[in-house]
Amino acid sequence: MLRFTPRPDLEVREFVPEDEPGVRALFAAGEDYFVAATGSPSAPGDVQSLSYALPEGAEPDAKRLLVVICGEL
């Protein structure tokens, strides 16, 4: 698993299923972004879509989803 801790209170690591509620909350907090980028607010399946959506011709093994955790680790 990819994990990088550039400072004691910051961690960058690969997304795991337990991260889904936090990512959904982040998407909900950024509703203005979703509306500007897609024309509609974030939907319940958007987090799962991150896992499966790929550009044409891309290999699934080449995709990495990362989360950034800031605060007490």
N, C-alpha and C positions, 0 to 999 in steps of 0.2 A: 504494500500500500504506500502510495506517495504521501509524504508528510514533510512539511517544512515549517520550522518555527523561527522566524527572523528575530523575534524578541520574546521575552517571557509571557507577554499577554496577547500574543498574536500567533495564530496557527493557520496554515493553509494545508488542506488535506483532501483526499478523494471523498466524494459524496458517498454516503452509505444510507440505506433505507431509513434509518432512525433520524436522519436529517430532514426528512420530508416535511414534518410540521413546521419547522423553523423556516424552511424555504417557502412554504405556502404563506406564512406570515409576512415574509419579506415581499413576496409578490403582491399580497394584499396592501401592504404599506406603500408600494410603488404603483398604485393603480393609474396615476397620471401618466407614468411611463408606458404602461401597456396600452392605454388608450391612444397615446401619441404614436406609438410604434406599430400597433396592429389595428387600431380603430375600435377596440373593445377592451373591457377590463379583463383581468386574469380570470381564468376558468379553473374549476377544481382539477381537471386533468392536465394542467400545464406542467406540473412538476414531473409527472410520468412521461409527458411528451419530450421533456429534456433528455430522458434516457434513451428514447427510441428514434428521435428525429435525426437524420443525417443528410448532408448535402449529397446530391447525386454523385455516384461513383465512390463515395467514401466508405471505408471499411469500418465496421463497428468496433474493432479492436483499437482503432486509432483515436477513438473519442475518449476524452477524460472530462468528467464533471468534478469541479473543485468547489469546496466551501471555504470561506474565510471566517474564522472564529476570533472574535476580539473580546477581551475581558479576562476574567479569572479562568484559567485552564485547569 
